[in-house]
């Protein structure tokens, strides 16, 4: 690599409530690339905010910004960084600016909940996207037009999305690999003591089975079936049949490895999804109940209170973490 490299320019738009960790992991990765050769600059970047002067992260961390919503060049790479209270940060000026950037042909990415912002701008229709796992349930309910996956990052045409946190390093290492090759990407990973960068195929979280050290294929398949059928639950008998076990064998597996029954584990998964929706959206309680497989509002309310100490209405009345349903 010689000194006549034309740097690739990244533009980071920080939304109020953004994730400082996700942002800094991305910038640090690019900055390390520039250390590889003292006479070569591989990347440059600008930091923008609608307010122009500074952005405030979810934890109060303030980042000085270079400019406001300025015009972008076609070969810029725009990265929108979100976090908490994303609906408030997704303002009409930001939406309009993103639409102009997309029309100009700019490659656009989103970190963490900024996927919502790109969706509100109409940039994600029929796109495959990811976001932080905490926001999956709500995003899948309010943006049916997107194809949501659980990977650490994804790319679909000129749109890329990332779960945030350490996954921002994976994303940027992937882009460095594509831009300049394996040697530079490997050198940067070593500098960050990041010995096993993840690809687009890696899931965000360690599965329940891996957390417990369980390596039982049939049990894993049963749990995956439950997670994929929360709105319309299937019976333990049908789950057992799908994984080619008897109902009794399935019960023994859950008891031995997870310390519970298939019915109780499935029920807890549905309640946890309900909690995410109640905390992150303004969906009516009845809609949340239906989305989580509860046909009786009274049964849902009683079960929810027993699990979390609040009724669904009390939970819904609290402060929302992210986005509304409309």
Secondary structure, DSSP 8 states (H G I E B T S, - for coil): --TT---EEEEEEE-TTB-HHHHHHHHHHHHHHHTS-TT---EEEEEE-TTSSEEEBTTS-EEE-SBSS----TT-EEEEE-BSSHHHH--HHHHHHHHHHHHTT-EEEEETTHHHHHHHTT--TT-EE---GGGHHHHHHH-TTSEE--BSEEEETTEEEE--TTHHHHHHHHHHHHHH-HHHHHHHHHHTT--S---TT-BSS--HHHHTT---HHHHHHHHHHHH-SSS---HHHHHHHTT--HHHHHHHHHHHHSS-HHHHHHHHHHHHHHHHHHH----HHHHHHHTT---HHHHHHHHHHHHSS-HHHHHTS--SS----
